[in-house]
Amino acid sequence: MKDWKDERVIILGAARQGLALARYLAAHGATVVLSDMREPEVLAEARQSLSDVDVEWALGGHPLELLDQAKLVCLSGGVPLQIEFIEKTLFRGIPLSNDSQIFLDAAPCKVIGITGSAGKSTTTTLVGRMAAAAAEMDKRLRKTYMGGNIGDPLLNYVDEMQPNDLAVMELSSFQLELMTTAPQIAAVLNITPNHLDRHGTMQAYTAAKANILLYQQEDDIAVLNREDRGSWDLVDKIAGWLYTFGMGALAPRQLGTFVRDEAIWLRNADGEVEVMPLSQIQLRGEHNRMAVLAACAIAAAAGLSVEAMRKGVEDFRGVIHRLEFVREWGGAAWYNDSIATAPERSMAAIRAFEEPVVLLAGGRDKDLPWEDFAELVRQRVDHLVVFGDAADLILSKIGEVQPGQRPYSLDRCENLAHAVETAKGLVEQGDVVLLSPGGTSYDEFADFEERGERFKKLVRQL
């Protein structure tokens, strides 16, 4: 839809995506109803933020009568499709959408969309930095924007965008499962088990991710990880051009990034060029090297210069809550990796350190496998501290402490504060204390950001 005047739109969820969408639609003349399961007193701040636009509120539930005369129902990312309100919406033939779809339909400029099971935020931030550097060097690129599932919803800025701008957008499976519009440049970093508590099966989860490619046109560009089976299995869904990334060599005539002689190289239509030595990457871990390779391939697909790629990477030390150094205490370095909400992401964090590791893991499980995590803990983790809903599940996978074998100790804690206090008593000179939960934060916190901020506060108070 392009003309929203007097159209009745129901938005479910008054988090940042829902609030941005409500403001945009109300400003464009729609009749907006914002519905949330939470009570009015909990949403006082959210309601105040929209006090200057005409929005109707329905709080404490999603009454079915809201669907009367509704032309569209939009979901915030955290709202599942299985609730009764959505079932009735579909039964009545009312279409579903979300803020990301409406942004893509409205954006006047080129959009880069980035998804994947892991590394989205780091890669999106890197591409955003590269784009900003390119805008400083090349005035043909007026302005760049970065947001979506990370930072602000881009719908907050779409009305000020112009054709010679560039938008960089992180997209989650929750957003993609509804979408029938694709960005001009679409990257799938990897697809591994995640969010199975929401999607049910890997097939459904993969199908949601694949939507970022399915609606591209023949002039659009896809960027895939040639070394990740989940990403590479989507190659037959590509409608346009292809760039790839990976550590190993490129196939003949393939475009993308690779590693040669301890440096990142790019092959594009003009030939091969060295981008930067691996030693200049400030981020820990092989998974972060892959993020840089991905970001350079995406930037190349967007026509950004190698110089802009270098500037985007130099001095970048990571996104907040991703292997974020907090402080030295007790002779140990304490790191916040609260964004790791799947066992595989915790494994990547563990592999980033050669030092003895005291690992804090737990939270709420997403119906994901923990066996590989347990095997790596037995190989690499000196002390394991588990907390939250998933504590007993993780302990069951680890098994009992074996004399002389890692992990040398196992501690079960009820919450994060108790886990930090326990880790405090375990650390020795030269250790790394790593919060990398492997589960979501919803057993104790609103989101991984709140969990990470609480962890940093607890560590700074030691």
C-alpha positions in Angstrom: 0.0 0.0 0.0 1.2 3.5 -0.8 -1.7 5.6 0.2 -2.5 5.1 3.9 -5.1 7.9 4.3 -8.1 6.7 6.4 -7.0 3.0 6.1 -7.5 1.2 9.4 -4.3 -0.6 10.5 -3.9 -2.7 13.6 -0.4 -3.0 15.1 0.4 -5.7 17.6 3.2 -5.0 20.0 4.2 -1.6 21.4 8.0 -2.2 21.3 10.3 -0.1 19.2 9.2 -1.6 15.9 5.5 -1.1 16.7 6.0 2.4 17.9 8.0 3.4 14.8 5.3 1.9 12.6 2.5 3.6 14.5 4.1 7.0 14.1 4.8 6.5 10.4 1.3 5.4 9.5 -0.4 8.0 11.6 1.7 10.7 10.0 0.6 9.4 6.6 -3.1 9.6 7.5 -3.9 6.0 8.5 -6.3 5.2 11.4 -3.9 3.4 13.7 -4.8 1.0 16.6 -1.8 -0.1 18.7 -2.6 -3.2 20.7 -0.4 -4.7 23.4 -0.9 -7.5 25.9 0.7 -5.4 28.7 -1.3 -3.1 31.0 -1.4 0.7 30.6 0.8 1.5 33.6 3.6 -0.6 32.1 3.4 1.3 28.8 3.2 4.9 30.1 6.5 5.9 28.5 5.6 4.3 25.2 2.2 6.1 25.1 3.9 9.4 26.0 6.3 8.9 23.0 3.3 8.9 20.7 1.3 11.6 22.4 1.8 14.0 19.4 0.2 11.7 16.8 -3.3 10.3 16.6 -3.1 6.7 17.8 -5.8 4.5 19.4 -4.6 2.2 22.2 -5.9 -1.3 23.1 -4.0 -2.6 26.1 -4.2 -5.7 28.2 -5.0 -8.0 25.3 -5.9 -8.2 21.6 -9.7 -8.1 21.4 -11.0 -9.6 18.2 -13.4 -6.8 17.5 -10.3 -4.7 16.5 -10.4 -6.6 13.2 -13.7 -5.0 12.2 -13.0 -2.8 9.1 -9.3 -3.4 9.5 -7.4 -3.3 6.1 -4.0 -4.5 7.5 -2.6 -6.1 10.6 1.1 -5.5 11.4 3.2 -7.5 13.8 6.2 -6.5 15.9 9.0 -9.0 15.9 8.2 -10.6 19.2 4.5 -11.4 18.3 4.2 -15.1 17.2 1.9 -16.1 14.3 0.2 -18.8 16.2 -2.0 -16.6 18.5 -5.8 -16.6 18.1 -5.8 -13.0 16.9 -3.6 -13.8 13.9 -5.6 -17.0 13.1 -8.8 -14.8 13.0 -7.0 -12.2 10.9 -6.1 -14.8 8.3 -9.6 -16.4 8.4 -11.0 -13.0 7.5 -8.6 -12.6 4.6 -6.9 -9.5 6.2 -3.2 -9.3 5.1 -0.3 -9.3 7.5 2.8 -7.1 7.3 5.4 -5.4 9.5 7.6 -2.3 9.8 10.4 -3.8 7.7 8.1 -4.7 4.8 6.5 -1.2 4.8 10.0 0.4 4.9 11.2 -1.6 1.9 8.0 -0.6 0.0 8.6 3.0 0.8 12.4 3.4 0.6 13.4 5.6 -2.4 17.1 4.4 -2.2 19.1 1.3 -2.5 18.7 -1.0 0.5 21.2 -3.6 1.8 19.5 -6.4 3.8 21.5 -8.7 6.1 20.3 -11.8 7.8 21.8 -15.0 9.3 21.7 -17.1 12.4 24.8 -15.5 13.8 26.9 -12.4 13.2 24.2 -10.1 11.8 24.8 -7.2 14.2 28.6 -7.2 13.7 28.3 -7.5 9.9 25.6 -4.9 9.7 27.6 -2.5 11.8 30.7 -3.1 9.7 28.8 -2.4 6.5 27.2 0.7 8.0 30.7 2.0 8.9 32.0 1.2 5.4 29.0 3.0 3.8 29.5 6.0 6.1 33.2 6.1 5.1 32.2 5.9 1.4 29.8 8.8 1.8 32.6 11.0 3.2 34.9 10.2 0.2 32.3 10.1 -2.6 29.7 12.9 -2.7 27.6 10.9 -5.2 26.5 9.0 -2.1 24.5 11.7 -0.1 23.8 10.0 3.2 23.8 6.5 4.7 21.4 4.9 7.3 21.8 1.8 9.4 19.1 0.1 11.5 16.3 -2.5 11.4 16.7 -5.3 13.9 19.7 -3.4 15.2 19.4 0.2 16.4 16.4 2.3 15.3 13.8 1.0 12.9 14.6 2.6 9.5 11.0 3.6 9.1 11.8 6.5 11.4 13.9 8.0 8.7 12.3 6.9 5.4 10.5 10.2 4.7 13.9 12.1 4.7 15.7 9.6 2.5 16.6 10.4 -1.1 17.4 8.3 -4.2 21.2 8.8 -3.8 21.2 7.5 -0.2 22.0 4.0 1.0 20.3 2.1 3.8 21.9 -0.9 5.6 19.3 -3.1 7.3 19.6 -6.0 9.7 16.7 -8.5 9.3 15.7 -11.3 11.7 13.7 -14.4 10.8 10.8 -13.0 12.8 10.6 -10.0 10.4 11.4 -12.0 7.2 8.7 -14.7 7.7 6.0 -12.2 6.7 7.8 -10.4 3.9 7.1 -10.4 0.2 9.5 -7.6 -0.7 13.3 -7.9 -0.9 16.2 -5.5 -0.6 18.3 -4.8 -3.8 21.3 -6.4 -2.0 20.5 -9.4 0.2 23.0 -11.2 2.3 22.5 -14.6 4.1 25.5 -15.0 6.4 24.7 -18.5 7.7 21.7 -20.7 8.7 22.2 -22.9 11.8 19.7 -24.0 14.4 18.1 -21.0 16.1 14.7 -19.8 17.3 13.2 -23.3 17.0 10.9 -22.4 19.9 9.3 -19.9 17.5 9.6 -21.5 14.1 9.2 -25.2 15.2 11.4 -26.8 12.6 14.6 -26.0 10.7 12.6 -26.2 7.5 10.3 -23.4 8.6 13.2 -21.3 10.0 15.2 -21.7 6.8 12.1 -20.8 4.7 11.8 -17.5 6.7 15.4 -16.6 6.1 15.0 -17.5 2.4 12.4 -14.7 2.0 15.2 -12.2 1.8 16.1 -13.7 -1.6 12.8 -14.9 -3.0 11.5 -11.5 -4.1 14.6 -10.1 -5.6 14.7 -9.1 -9.3 17.2 -10.0 -12.0 19.2 -6.8 -11.4 19.5 -7.4 -7.7 22.5 -9.0 -5.9 22.6 -11.8 -3.4 25.6 -12.4 -1.1 26.1 -15.9 0.3 28.5 -17.8 2.5 30.0 -20.5 0.3 31.4 -22.3 3.4 28.1 -22.5 5.3 25.7 -25.2 4.0 22.6 -23.4 5.2 23.5 -20.2 3.3 24.9 -21.9 0.2 21.9 -24.2 -0.2 19.9 -21.1 -1.1 22.0 -20.5 -4.2 19.3 -21.9 -6.5 16.9 -19.3 -5.3 18.9 -16.4 -6.6 17.2 -14.3 -9.3 20.1 -11.9 -10.1 23.8 -11.6 -9.4 25.9 -13.4 -6.8 28.8 -12.4 -4.6 30.2 -14.9 -2.1 32.5 -14.8 0.9 34.6 -17.4 2.8 38.1 -18.2 4.0 39.0 -20.5 1.2 39.7 -19.8 -2.5 37.0 -18.6 -4.9 35.8 -20.8 -7.8 36.8 -19.5 -11.2 34.7 -16.5 -12.4 33.1 -16.3 -8.9 33.0 -12.8 -7.3 33.6 -12.1 -3.7 36.1 -12.2 -0.8 38.7 -14.8 0.3 41.8 -15.1 2.3 45.3 -15.3 0.7 48.7 -14.9 2.4 47.1 -13.8 5.7 45.1 -11.0 4.0 41.6 -10.4 2.9 41.3 -10.2 -0.9 38.4 -9.2 -3.2 37.6 -10.4 -6.7 35.2 -8.1 -8.6 34.5 -7.4 -12.2 37.8 -5.4 -12.4 40.0 -8.3 -11.1 41.6 -9.1 -7.7 42.7 -6.6 -5.1 44.0 -6.9 -1.5 41.7 -5.3 1.0 43.6 -5.5 4.2 45.9 -7.8 6.3 44.1 -10.0 8.8 46.4 -8.6 11.5 44.6 -5.2 11.2 41.3 -6.7 12.4 40.8 -5.7 16.0 38.0 -8.3 16.7 38.7 -11.6 18.4 37.9 -14.9 16.9 37.5 -16.6 13.5 33.8 -15.9 13.5 34.6 -12.1 13.5 37.0 -12.6 10.6 34.1 -14.2 8.7 32.0 -11.1 9.6 34.7 -8.9 8.0 34.9 -11.1 4.9 31.1 -10.9 4.6 31.0 -7.1 5.1 33.6 -6.6 2.4 31.7 -8.8 0.0 28.5 -6.9 0.7 30.2 -3.5 0.4 31.7 -4.6 -3.0 28.2 -5.7 -4.1 27.0 -2.2 -3.3 29.8 -0.6 -5.2 31.7 0.8 -2.2 35.5 1.3 -2.6 38.2 -0.8 -1.0 39.4 2.3 0.8 35.9 2.6 2.4 36.1 -1.1 3.4 39.4 -0.5 5.1 38.2 2.6 7.0 35.1 0.7 8.1 37.2 -2.0 9.7 40.0 -0.1 11.2 39.7 0.7 14.9 36.4 -1.3 15.1 36.4 -3.3 18.3 32.9 -4.8 18.1 29.3 -4.1 18.8 27.9 -3.7 22.3 27.2 -7.0 24.1 29.3 -9.0 21.6 32.6 -10.0 23.2 32.6 -6.6 24.9 35.4 -6.1 27.3 34.1 -4.8 30.6 37.1 -4.5 33.0 40.0 -6.3 34.6 39.3 -7.6 38.1 40.9 -10.3 40.2 43.6 -10.7 37.6 41.0 -11.7 35.1 39.5 -10.0 32.0 35.7 -9.9 32.1 33.8 -10.0 28.9 30.1 -9.4 28.1 28.7 -11.6 25.3 25.0 -11.3 26.3 24.0 -11.2 22.6 24.9 -14.9 22.3 21.4 -16.4 22.7 22.2 -19.8 21.0 24.7 -22.5 22.0 26.6 -22.1 18.7 27.2 -18.4 19.4 28.6 -19.3 22.8 30.9 -21.8 21.2 32.2 -19.1 18.8 32.9 -16.9 21.8 34.7 -19.7 23.7 36.9 -20.3 20.7 37.9 -16.6 20.6 40.1 -17.1 23.7 43.3 -19.0 24.3 43.3 -18.0 28.0 41.7 -20.2 30.8 37.9 -19.5 30.6 35.4 -19.1 33.4 32.1 -19.4 31.5 28.7 -18.0 32.6 26.0 -19.8 30.6 22.2 -20.2 30.8 19.1 -18.1 30.4 16.1 -19.7 28.6 16.5 -22.5 26.0 15.2 -22.1 22.5 14.7 -25.8 21.9 18.2 -26.0 20.4 20.8 -28.7 20.6 23.5 -28.4 23.4 25.6 -31.5 22.7 28.3 -29.7 20.7 28.4 -26.9 23.2 28.9 -29.5 26.0 31.8 -31.2 24.1 33.5 -27.8 23.6 33.1 -26.9 27.2 34.8 -30.2 28.2 37.7 -29.3 25.9 38.1 -25.6 26.5 36.3 -24.3 29.7 38.1 -24.4 33.1 35.1 -23.5 35.2 31.4 -23.5 34.2 28.8 -21.4 36.0 25.2 -22.0 34.9 22.1 -19.9 35.7 18.5 -19.4 34.9 15.9 -21.7 33.3 18.4 -23.7 31.2 20.8 -24.4 34.1 19.7 -28.0 34.7 19.4 -28.7 30.9 23.0 -27.6 30.4 24.3 -29.5 33.4 22.6 -32.7 32.1 24.5 -32.3 28.8 27.9 -31.7 30.6 27.7 -34.5 33.0 29.6 -34.8 36.3 33.1 -33.3 36.9 35.8 -35.8 36.1 39.0 -35.5 38.2 41.8 -33.8 36.2 39.5 -33.0 33.3 37.7 -29.8 32.1 35.5 -28.3 33.4 37.3 -28.5 36.7 34.2 -27.1 38.5 30.4 -26.8 37.9 28.3 -24.3 39.8 24.5 -23.9 39.5 23.1 -20.5 40.2 19.5 -19.2 40.3 20.2 -15.9 38.5 22.8 -13.7 36.9 23.8 -11.8 40.1 24.5 -15.1 41.8 26.5 -16.3 38.8 28.8 -13.2 38.9 29.3 -13.6 42.6 30.3 -17.3 42.1 32.7 -16.4 39.2 34.3 -13.9 41.5 35.4 -16.7 43.8 36.8 -18.8 41.0 39.0 -16.4 39.0 42.8 -16.6 39.0 45.5 -14.4 37.4 45.3 -14.6 33.6 41.7 -16.0 33.4 38.9 -14.7 31.1 35.4 -14.5 32.7 33.0 -14.8 29.8 29.2 -14.2 30.0 28.1 -16.0 26.8 24.7 -17.5 27.8 23.6 -19.6 24.9 20.0 -18.9 25.9 17.6 -16.0 25.7 17.2 -13.5 28.5 13.5 -13.8 29.0 13.6 -15.8 32.2 15.0 -12.8 34.0 15.3 -9.8 31.7 13.4 -8.0 29.0 16.1 -8.7 26.3 19.8 -9.5 25.9 20.6 -5.7 26.2 19.2 -5.5 29.7 21.0 -8.7 30.7 24.3 -7.4 29.3 23.9 -4.0 31.0 23.1 -5.8 34.3 26.2 -7.9 33.9 28.4 -4.9 33.3 27.0 -3.1 36.3 27.6 -6.2 38.6 31.2 -6.6 37.3 31.9 -2.8 37.8 30.7 -3.1 41.3 33.1 -5.9 42.3 
